[in-house]
Amino acid sequence: MTTIPERRYADRLEEFTDRHAFLVDLTTVLALMGCATFGSSLTLPGVAPPARDGTATALLGVSCLVLLKHRTHPRTGVVVTTLCTVAAVGFGYLVTPLLLAPVMGALYWLATATDRRTTRAYGLTTMVAVSAAAVFGHSMDHLSLLLRTIGPFFWLLLPLAAGRGTRARRAYLKAVQARAEHAERTREEEARLRVTEERVRIARELHDVVAHHMALANAQAGTAAHLVRTHPEQSQRILSELAGTTSAALRELKAALGLLRDDDTPGSAPLDPSPGLARLPELVAACASAGLTVTVTTEGEPQPLSPGVDLTAYRIVQEALTNVTKHAAAESARVRLAYTGARLLITVVNDGPGKPEAGPGRGFGVVGMRERALSIGGELCAGPRPQGGFEVTTALPLQPSAHLPSAEGSPA
């Protein structure tokens, strides 16, 4: 089993080879040339060496020079080195691993650079050719037929196996690197998605808090200014309620910012509970002070709601009444809560015409309400009524869907 230091050494060696490819190839070819030259001088005991006419040196030199192009022409390298080796064996040179060094190097590089089918075809042809030359040559006549056959076959099989192992290792490292890069991209995309979702959630919460209270404060201030001459006492009462509205806005805004800054450290101040349908009376009273009469009716047996659904239901009703205050010339609105089976149906209706300055698409109120409903597996429809006015209808599950992210539990 390859240890971690050995892997690191192999990685560094491959990096050095990639940076200095020609230098490494030249050094390797010279080493193979030296091995082959030394191998051509070896003979069996009692056997006369072949004539020293420089033929072996020339053949081995040609085969080694061809190996300088093994990176771009691995098949050509195998063919040339095989022919040169077979010719050398035919001239009577003893078949040894040293003499076979050039063709063994060519087979190794072929196995690392080509597919399995190509490696098998060229490798088998080379082994058969060299083994046949060893069998019919005169350098190994004193050995048995089995040794003359099995020896070259085994020696040439080693570089093929080593080359396939190297190729498999490179493929494995490449796959590991690809998986690591994919995991890194996935983490980055998931982090960006979470940041985007959190940004949208914060924007929606701040919109609900600021838009609702500012709309009520604007309506209260307008009503007070209208009544200041004719009904000063009523105007004074509305101004007192206006102070309460702005205080409530600051309180909820502070709670929202406190949630964003909360770092879960021990001893930190506890957060206010999330608003829910239990605070509808306060919402109705605040709308009444702005000149909007709200009637709330409940149908069916009220069921316990999860914190996320309770917050979503309250925010939808709050945003719908805020839109009535801002965009409709209505003096009254109706809120209907119907508990049917496992769902809560909420309907907010007003009969007043839209204000001239309140054209469609002027805000994100309806979009935010729909996002809230969808986030817990609910539905929401909003639009003008045929008989006049505007209607918001939503169906929420009493418990959020398990496969969807639960609604926010922030106090804002």
C-alpha positions in Angstrom: 0.0 0.0 0.0 1.3 3.4 -1.0 2.0 5.6 2.0 1.4 9.3 2.1 5.1 10.3 1.9 5.5 8.1 -1.1 2.5 9.7 -2.8 3.9 13.1 -2.1 7.3 12.1 -3.6 5.6 10.7 -6.7 3.5 13.9 -7.1 6.6 16.1 -6.8 8.4 13.9 -9.3 5.6 14.2 -11.8 5.4 17.9 -11.3 9.2 18.2 -12.0 8.8 16.0 -15.1 6.1 18.2 -16.4 8.1 21.4 -15.9 11.3 19.9 -17.4 10.0 17.4 -19.9 12.9 17.5 -22.5 15.6 17.3 -19.8 14.0 14.3 -18.1 13.4 12.6 -21.5 17.0 13.2 -22.5 18.4 11.9 -19.2 16.1 8.8 -19.4 17.1 8.0 -23.0 20.8 8.3 -22.2 20.3 5.9 -19.2 18.4 3.4 -21.5 21.2 3.8 -24.1 23.8 3.0 -21.4 21.9 0.0 -20.2 21.4 -1.4 -23.7 25.1 -0.9 -24.6 26.2 -2.7 -21.5 23.6 -5.4 -22.2 25.0 -6.0 -25.6 28.4 -7.0 -24.1 26.9 -9.8 -22.0 27.0 -13.4 -23.1 26.4 -16.8 -21.6 29.4 -18.7 -20.1 31.2 -20.6 -22.8 29.5 -18.7 -25.6 31.5 -16.5 -28.0 30.3 -12.9 -28.2 29.1 -11.7 -31.6 31.4 -9.7 -33.8 32.0 -6.1 -32.5 31.2 -4.2 -35.7 29.1 -1.5 -34.1 25.9 -2.9 -35.4 24.3 -3.2 -32.0 25.4 0.2 -31.0 23.8 1.7 -34.2 20.6 -0.2 -33.7 20.3 0.7 -30.1 21.2 4.3 -30.8 18.4 4.6 -33.3 15.8 3.0 -31.0 16.8 5.4 -28.1 16.7 8.5 -30.3 13.2 7.6 -31.4 12.2 7.5 -27.7 12.8 11.3 -27.5 9.4 11.6 -29.2 7.6 9.1 -27.1 5.2 11.8 -25.7 3.8 12.6 -29.1 4.4 9.3 -31.0 4.3 6.4 -28.5 3.2 3.8 -31.1 6.1 4.8 -33.4 8.5 4.4 -30.6 7.3 0.9 -29.8 7.5 -0.2 -33.5 11.0 1.2 -34.0 12.4 -0.1 -30.8 10.9 -3.5 -31.4 12.4 -3.8 -34.8 15.8 -2.7 -33.6 15.7 -5.2 -30.7 14.6 -8.1 -32.9 17.4 -7.2 -35.3 20.0 -7.1 -32.5 18.8 -10.5 -31.2 19.0 -11.9 -34.7 22.7 -10.8 -34.9 23.4 -13.0 -31.9 23.2 -10.6 -29.0 22.0 -12.2 -25.7 18.4 -11.3 -24.7 18.7 -9.7 -21.3 16.7 -7.0 -19.5 19.5 -4.6 -20.2 19.4 -5.2 -23.9 15.6 -4.9 -23.8 15.7 -1.6 -21.9 14.7 0.7 -24.9 11.8 -1.4 -25.9 10.7 -1.8 -22.3 10.8 2.0 -21.9 8.7 2.3 -25.1 6.1 -0.2 -23.8 5.9 1.7 -20.5 5.2 5.0 -22.1 2.7 3.4 -24.5 0.8 2.0 -21.6 0.7 5.4 -19.9 -0.4 7.3 -22.9 -2.9 5.1 -24.8 -6.0 3.1 -24.0 -6.1 -0.5 -22.9 -7.0 -1.9 -26.4 -4.0 -0.2 -28.1 -1.7 -1.2 -25.3 -2.8 -4.8 -25.5 -2.4 -5.0 -29.3 1.1 -3.4 -29.5 2.3 -5.1 -26.3 1.3 -8.6 -27.4 2.8 -8.1 -30.9 6.1 -6.9 -29.3 6.3 -9.8 -26.9 5.6 -12.3 -29.6 8.2 -10.8 -31.9 11.0 -10.6 -29.3 10.2 -14.1 -28.0 10.3 -15.5 -31.5 13.6 -13.8 -32.1 15.0 -15.3 -28.9 13.7 -18.8 -29.8 15.2 -18.8 -33.3 18.3 -16.8 -32.5 21.7 -18.4 -31.7 22.5 -16.4 -28.5 20.4 -18.7 -26.2 20.9 -22.1 -27.8 22.3 -23.4 -24.5 19.0 -22.7 -22.7 15.8 -24.6 -22.9 12.9 -23.5 -25.1 10.8 -22.7 -22.1 13.4 -20.3 -20.7 14.0 -18.7 -24.1 10.2 -18.0 -24.4 9.2 -17.2 -20.8 12.1 -14.9 -20.1 11.5 -12.1 -22.7 7.8 -12.5 -22.3 8.0 -11.8 -18.6 10.4 -9.0 -18.9 8.3 -7.2 -21.5 5.2 -7.7 -19.4 6.6 -5.8 -16.5 6.6 -2.3 -18.2 3.1 -2.8 -19.5 1.8 -3.6 -16.0 3.8 -0.7 -14.6 2.5 1.7 -17.3 -1.1 0.6 -16.7 -0.7 1.2 -13.0 0.7 4.6 -13.6 -2.2 5.5 -15.9 -4.7 4.2 -13.4 -3.1 6.3 -10.7 -3.1 9.4 -12.8 -6.8 8.8 -13.6 -7.5 8.3 -9.9 -5.8 11.6 -9.0 -7.6 13.4 -11.8 -10.9 12.1 -10.6 -10.1 13.0 -7.0 -9.2 16.5 -8.1 -12.3 16.8 -10.2 -14.5 15.7 -7.2 -12.7 18.2 -5.0 -13.3 21.0 -7.4 -16.9 20.0 -7.9 -17.4 19.9 -4.1 -15.8 23.3 -3.8 -18.1 24.7 -6.5 -21.1 23.1 -4.8 -20.2 24.6 -1.4 -19.7 28.0 -3.0 -23.1 27.8 -4.8 -24.8 26.6 -1.7 -23.3 29.4 0.3 -24.4 31.9 -2.3 -27.9 30.4 -2.3 -28.1 30.6 1.5 -26.9 34.2 1.5 -29.5 35.1 -1.2 -32.3 33.4 0.7 -31.3 35.1 3.9 -31.1 38.5 2.2 -34.6 38.0 0.7 -35.9 36.9 4.2 -34.4 40.0 5.9 -35.7 42.3 3.2 -39.2 40.8 3.5 -39.2 41.1 7.3 -38.0 44.7 7.3 -40.5 45.5 4.5 -43.4 44.1 6.6 -42.3 46.0 9.8 -41.4 49.3 8.2 -44.2 49.4 5.5 -47.0 48.5 8.0 -46.1 51.0 10.7 -45.1 53.8 8.4 -48.4 53.4 6.4 -50.4 53.5 9.7 -48.4 56.5 10.9 -49.0 58.3 7.6 -52.7 57.6 7.8 -52.9 58.6 11.4 -51.0 61.8 10.7 -53.3 62.6 7.8 -56.4 62.0 9.8 -55.2 64.1 12.7 -54.3 67.0 10.4 -57.8 66.7 8.8 -59.6 66.8 12.2 -57.3 69.3 14.0 -59.7 72.2 13.5 -63.1 70.6 13.8 -62.4 67.8 16.3 -59.3 68.8 18.3 -59.9 66.2 21.0 -60.1 63.4 18.5 -57.1 64.7 16.7 -55.2 64.8 20.0 -56.2 61.1 20.6 -55.0 60.1 17.2 -51.7 61.9 17.7 -51.2 60.0 21.0 -51.9 56.7 19.1 -49.4 57.9 16.4 -46.7 58.0 19.1 -47.6 54.4 20.0 -47.4 53.4 16.4 -43.9 54.8 15.9 -42.8 53.3 19.2 -44.1 49.9 18.1 -42.2 50.3 14.8 -39.0 51.1 16.5 -39.5 48.2 18.9 -40.0 45.7 16.1 -37.2 47.1 14.1 -34.9 46.9 17.1 -36.0 43.2 17.6 -35.3 42.4 13.9 -31.8 44.0 14.1 -31.2 42.3 17.4 -31.9 38.9 15.8 -29.4 39.7 13.0 -26.7 40.6 15.5 -27.4 37.7 17.8 -24.4 35.4 18.1 -25.9 32.8 20.4 -23.5 33.7 23.2 -24.5 32.9 26.7 -26.0 35.7 28.7 -27.3 37.5 25.6 -30.6 39.3 26.0 -33.6 37.0 25.1 -35.4 37.8 21.9 -39.1 38.8 21.8 -41.5 36.1 20.7 -42.6 36.1 17.1 -45.9 37.8 16.4 -48.9 35.6 15.6 -52.6 35.7 15.1 -52.9 36.3 18.9 -51.9 39.9 18.1 -54.7 40.5 15.6 -56.6 42.7 18.2 -53.6 45.0 18.4 -53.4 45.1 14.6 -57.1 45.9 14.3 -56.8 48.6 16.9 -53.9 50.2 15.1 -55.8 50.2 11.8 -58.8 51.7 13.6 -56.7 54.6 14.8 -55.8 55.2 11.1 -59.4 55.4 10.1 -59.8 51.8 8.8 -62.5 49.7 10.5 -61.5 46.0 10.4 -63.9 43.2 11.1 -62.4 39.8 12.0 -64.5 36.6 11.8 -63.4 33.1 12.6 -65.1 29.9 11.2 -64.4 26.4 12.4 -62.6 25.3 15.5 -59.3 27.2 15.9 -56.4 24.8 15.7 -52.9 25.2 17.2 -50.4 26.6 14.6 -46.7 26.0 14.3 -44.6 29.1 15.0 -43.7 29.5 11.3 -47.3 29.2 10.1 -48.6 31.5 12.9 -46.0 34.2 11.9 -46.8 33.8 8.2 -50.5 34.1 8.8 -50.0 37.3 10.9 -47.7 38.9 8.4 -50.0 38.2 5.4 -52.9 39.8 7.3 -50.7 42.7 8.3 -49.5 43.3 4.8 -52.9 43.0 3.3 -54.4 45.6 5.7 -51.3 47.8 5.1 -52.1 47.7 1.4 -55.7 48.7 2.1 -54.5 51.7 4.1 -52.0 52.7 1.4 -53.6 51.9 -1.9 -57.4 51.8 -1.3 -59.9 54.5 -0.6 -61.8 52.3 1.8 -63.1 52.9 5.3 -63.5 49.2 6.2 -62.0 45.8 5.6 -63.0 42.2 6.5 -60.7 39.5 7.7 -62.0 35.9 7.6 -60.2 33.0 9.2 -61.5 29.6 8.3 -60.1 26.4 9.8 -60.9 23.5 7.4 -59.3 20.2 8.0 -55.5 20.6 8.0 -55.5 24.1 6.4 -56.2 27.6 7.4 -57.9 29.8 4.9 -57.4 33.5 5.3 -59.4 36.1 3.3 -58.8 39.9 3.5 -61.4 42.0 1.5 -62.1 45.7 1.1 -64.8 47.3 -1.1 -63.1 50.6 -1.7 -61.7 51.7 -5.1 -58.0 52.0 -5.6 -56.3 55.4 -5.1 -55.3 57.2 -8.3 -51.6 57.1 -7.3 -51.7 53.5 -6.3 -51.1 51.8 -9.7 -50.3 48.1 -10.1 -46.8 46.9 -9.6 -45.7 49.8 -7.3 -44.4 47.6 -4.4 -43.4 44.2 -3.2 -46.3 43.6 -0.8 -48.1 41.0 -2.9 -44.8 39.4 -3.9 -43.7 39.1 -0.3 -47.0 37.6 0.8 -46.9 35.0 -1.9 -43.3 34.1 -1.0 -44.3 33.7 2.6 -47.1 31.4 1.7 -45.0 29.3 -0.7 -42.2 29.0 1.9 -44.4 26.8 4.1 -46.3 24.9 1.4 -49.3 27.3 1.1 -50.9 29.2 -1.7 -51.9 32.9 -2.2 -54.1 34.7 -4.7 -54.5 38.5 -4.8 -56.4 40.7 -7.2 -59.3 43.1 -7.7 -62.8 41.9 -7.2 -65.4 42.0 -10.0 -67.8 44.0 -7.8 -65.1 46.4 -6.8 -62.4 46.5 -4.2 -59.5 44.1 -3.6 -59.2 40.6 -2.2 -56.3 38.6 -0.8 -56.9 34.8 -0.3 -54.4 32.4 1.1 -54.5 28.7 2.2 -51.8 27.7 4.7 -51.2 24.3 6.2 -51.5 24.1 9.9 -48.0 22.5 10.0 -45.4 23.5 7.4 -44.5 20.9 4.8 -41.6 18.7 5.8 -39.7 19.1 2.5 -39.9 22.8 2.5 -37.9 25.2 4.7 -40.0 26.4 7.5 -41.0 30.0 7.7 -38.8 32.4 9.6 -39.2 32.6 13.3 -37.7 36.0 13.7 -39.4 38.4 16.0 -39.7 41.1 13.4 
